[in-house]
Amino acid sequence: MTKVKTGLDVWAAQGFSALKGKRVGAIVNPTSVDSRFRHLADLLAGTEGVTLAALFGPEHGIRGEAQYMVAVDEARDRRTGVPVYSLYGSTFESLSPRPEWLKGLDALVFDIQDVGSRYYTYVYTMALAMKAAAHARVPFYVLDRPNPLDGVTLEGNLVGDRFRSFVGLYALPNRHGMTAGELARLFNSQEGFGCDLTVVQCEGWTRDMHWSDTGLPFLPPSPNMPTADTALVYPGMCLGEGTNVSEGRGTCRPFEQFGAPWVDTDALLARLDQERLPGVAFRPVGFTPTFDKYKGESCSGAFIHVTDRKAFQPLRTGIAIFQALHDIGPQHFDWRADAYEFVEDVPAFDLLCGTDQVRRGIEEGWSLDRMLEGFALQTEAFRKHREPALLYAVGR
């Protein structure tokens, strides 16, 4: 039985009364469904007194059909017939709603499941839409959803100014422990958007809940985020996008497994064993990606098994993994060199890390502790900084 009601469930029970008499735009994707799996777009289109005037598609599109870093086309939604405007194109400017798209709207609604890690782009789509809505004087509503990693545990450093990008637009740690609604409040205050913001809170969610405690089904928010277990390792393993190592895209368990044709698995596991990483175990695997890096090639590597969610440190684990891969195969391992998320002059790995400290440390053979030096202080500073934006308490 579902213990938690999302913001959409709360509004659906109220018959979307807050939107009656309004022309509404909605930023949605496949996770924008209530507890009966009814999509927000369909619900709004069928609600008397509400005019669904526009839909906005973030990365991966409103029905989730596009792969990562693939531009989303503009079209009409096949179910509602409503025009769909793309919020993910080939330039940074394409990430924000155009003024003409917001003209005539009385409300802009955001309802997308986040995964609790700063690389995940939906919260930046939300932030840029908030800025545009503020300029257009359109009220903005966030239908909140739980953070699947919990709202207590934080890990990582804050993004430095030189490393801002669409995978780290604002100063968040890798694992931020906030809901989308709380982040909206933080961004609005911290960045001075001046947005007329309303957050429709979840009911029954407490900060210490893991996804399995919520009673909610986990719907893949993107093609390579199939399960809540994927989300748990993602704050560390997304760093693989900045290397020539496969992070498991093109397999049925992306981010939980990783490797490359040149990896010596025995050497890799022996190297990782030296780090005594908490809450995690590794097993050797082989896989052949169906797309992305090493498509059609046999790869060897490892699978990540989280043995203790509370002890597990995904970022520390991810950095240890890529350091080990560098060390066992220096003649093969390499950093991604092409443009990444609309940035050409900063290595992708640094953008993901929010600093060049980790990459330099891997190249120069630093210890894991030295590479993470200063991160905990930044995390704790953020923990205090975020407090005014929080909406939920720890359960008792």
N, C-alpha and C positions, 0 to 999 in steps of 0.2 A: 504494500500500500504506500502511495506517495506521501512522504512526510513534509516535503517542501513544495510550496506553490511559487512559481516564477512570477515576475511582474506581468507577463502576458496572461497567466491564469487569473491573477487578481483582476486585471482589467476586463477580461472576458466575462468573469462572474458579475461585473458591474455593467455589462452591456456596452462597454466603451463609451460610457456617459460623458467622459471628459472631452470626447471628440465630436459630440453631436453638433450638427450645424456647421461643421468645418470641412474644408478641402485639405486632404491629408496626403503627405508623402511619407514613404516608409523605406528605411534602409534594412534590408533583410537578406537572409540566406537560408539554406535548408534547416537550420536549427531554430528558425523562427516559428515554432509550433507550440501549441498548448499541450496539456496533459492528455488530450484526446487526439493528438497528432494533427490538429487543424492548423494550417498555416496562417500567419497573421494577415498576409495579403488577401487570402480567401475570406477570412473572418471580417476584415474591414470592408471588402467589396460587398459582403452580404449583410452588413449592418445598416438598418434603416436610419436615415438622418446623417450618415457619414459618407462622404464622397472620397473614395480612394482615387487620387488624381495622378500619382506618380510613384514608381518604385525605383530604388537606387541599388545597383549591384556592386558590392565590394570585390576584392580579390576573390576569384573562384566563381563569381556570379551569384545570382539570386537563387538558383536551383542547384548550385555546386558543381557545375559540369566542367569548369575550366581548371587546368593544372596551375601550379604555383608559377608566379612571374609571367603569366600569359595574359595579355590584354583582354579585357571583358568587352564584348560588343554591346552596342545599344540596339534595342529591339522593342517588341511588345511582349508582355508576359502571355504565354499561351493559355493560361487558365483564366485570367481576369481581363485580358485585353488591354491592360493599362500600360502606358509607355514605360520602358525601362531605360534609365540613364546610367551609364557606366561611371564608377568611381575607381576604376583601375585600368589605366591606359598605358601609353608608352613614355609619358613624361610625368614629372612630379606635379605639374599643374593639373594633370588629368585626375588626380586623387581627390580633388575638391568639387563639390557641386557648383555648376555655373550659376550666376545670378538669374539668368533667364529661366533656369529649371525650377527655381524656388518662387518665381513670380506667381502670385495668385494662391500660394499655399497659406493655410492658416496654422498648420502644425507639421513638424517633421519628427517622425518616430523612429528610434533605433532599437532593434531587438535582435541581437546576435550573441551566440554563446562564445565567450572568451575562454582561453585555456590557462590563464594565470602566468604567462611568461611574456616578457617585454618584446620579444621578436614578433609576436603574433600581431598581424597588421590591423585587425578589425578595430581595435581601440583607437588607432591613429586615424582610420577612416572616420570614426565617431568624432574625434577631436577636430579634424578639419571640417567636417560637416557642421559642428557646433559653431566654429568661427564664421562659416558662410551664413549660417542661420542667424547669428547675431548681427551681421552686416545687413541682412535682408529683413531683420526684425520679425523673424518667424520663431515662435516658441518651439523648444526642443524637448522631446520626451525620451527618456531611456527606460525601457522595460527591463528591469534587472534580472540577472541570473546568477546562480552560485559560481564561485571560483572553484573549479574541480580539484585544485591542489590544496585547498583550505585557505583560510584568511588569516592565519597566524604565522606560518613559516615564511621567512624571507631569506633570500640568499643572493649575494652578488654585489657588484659595484654599480655606481651610477654612470650613465652615459656622459662622457665628456663632450664639451661643445663642438670640438672638431670632428666628433664621430656621430653626429646626429644624422639620421636617415629614416626611411620608412620602416625599418626594423628596430628603431630606437629614437623616436622623435623627441622624447622628453626624458628628463633625468629620473628614470626608474631603475631599480635593481632587476637582475635577470628573472628572479621570482619575486613578484611584488605583493602577493597576498591580498589583493583587492578585487572587488567586483567591477564590472564595467560601469555601473552607476556610481560607485565610489570614485573611480578614475575620472569620470565626467566631472564630478564635483571638484576633484583635485585640479584637473586641467583648467576648469573655468576660473578657479580662484588663483592658481599659480601663474597662469599665462594671461590672465586679465581679458578673457574672451568677451565678457559682458553678455553672455548668453542667458536668455530667459529659459532656465533649465528646471525640469521636473523629473525626478527619479521615482518610478513606481517600484517600490521595494518588494523583494521576495518575502514570503511569509513562511516562518518555520526554519529558516536557515540560520545557523550560528557559525562563527568564524572557525571553530575547530573541526567542522565537518569535512571529511573527505567525500568525493563524489558518491562512493558506495553507501554513504550514510544518508543521502538525500532522498532515496527512493525514486529518483528520476532516471529515465533511460538516457544513456549517453548517445547523442546523435553526432556523427562526424561533422565538425564545423568546417572541415576542408578535406580534400581527397586523401591527404596523407596523415590525417589525425583520426584513425578509425576507432580508438578506444580510450578510456580514461587512463589506462596503463601507458599508452603512447604519450599522453599529456604529461605524465609524471616524469618521464625521462627527457622530454623535449627541452627544458631549460638548459640542459647541457649538450644534448646531441644535435640541436639545431646549429651549433658551431660547425658541424661537418659541412654545411653549405659553403663555408669559406675555405674548403680544402678540396683536394682531388680524391678524397676517400668517399665511397658511397655511404650515405646515411640511411640506406635501405629503401630509398624511393624506387618504385618499380617492383617492390615485393609486397607481400601481405602484412609485413610487420615493420613498416618504416620507423626509423629512429630507435626502435628497440634492438635492431641488428645493424651492423656496420661492417665494412670490409672493402677489399680491393683484390684484383688478381694477384698482386705481388705480396700480400700479407702472409707472413709466417705466423700462423695462429699460436703455435706452441711458444714462440718467443714473445708474442704479444701478451698472452695470458701470464707468462712468467714475469714479465715487466709490470703488469698491472697488479699482480699479487704483492709486489714489493711495496705498493702504496697503502695497503691495508685500508681500503676504502670502506666506510661503514654502510651497512644496510643493503649491500649489493653483492651478487655473484655473477660470474661469467661462464658461458659454455661455448665451445667452438661450433661454428656453423659454416655452411657453404650456401650460396644463393646465386641466382642469375637474374639480374634486373631486367624487367621487360621494357623499361624506358629510363631516361636520365643517364647518369654516369654508368659506364661499363655495360650499356644495354647489350644483352645477348652474350656477355662474357661471364665465365665462372669466377666468382669472387669467394675468397676465404676471409673469415673474420670471427666475430663473436656476437653473442646474444646477451642482452642485459636482463638479468632477473633481479627485481627489487625484492629483497627478503625482509626488509623492515622499513615501511614507509616513513616512520618518524625519524629514523636515524639516517636515512638515505639523503645524500647531498648531490642533486643532479648536476649542478654546475661544477663542483669539484670533481665529480666523476667524469664529466665530459672533457674537462681540461686534461685530466690524467690520461684519458683515452687518446686524445690527439697528440699529447706529448709522447706517449708510448709508441704510437704509430710513426711519428717522426723519428724517434730514436732507433727503432728496429729496421726502418727502411729509408734512411736519409737520401739514398740515391733515387728513390721513387716518390716519396712524399713531397707534396708541393701545395702552395697556397693558391687559391683561386685568384686569377689575375684580371679577368674581364670585369666590366661594369656590373655593379650589383645594386639593385633597388635604386636606380637612377643616380648613383654616385660612381664616378670614374677615377677619382684621384686618391681614394683611400681603400686599402685592401678590404675585401669583403669580411675576412676574419676579424679585422679590427672594428669594423662597423658592428658586427654581431657582439663582440666583446665590449664595445663602448670605450675601448682603450687599446693602445698598442702594447701594453705591458705584458699581456699573455703571450702574444706572438713573439715578442723579443725574448721573453723568458724561455720559450720552447727552443728558439734558435740558439740561444746562448747557454742552454743546459742548466737553467736554474732549478732549484727544488720546487715542488708543488706549493709548499707554504710560502716561498718567496714570490711566486707568481701571483698568489692570492693576497699578498700583503696590502693592507689598507682596505680591503673589501668589506670586512666585518664592521669597521668604523663607519663606512659609507652606508651600509645597510641599517645600522642602528640610528644614524642621523635621519634616514628616510622614515624609519618606523615612527619617530617623533613628528616628523614633518607631515606625515599623512593623517595624523590623528583627527584633525578637524573635519576631514572628508569622510570619515568612516560612518557607516549606517547600522552596522550589526555588532552584536556583542558575542563574547565567547559563551558557549553553552555551559550549563552547570550540571 
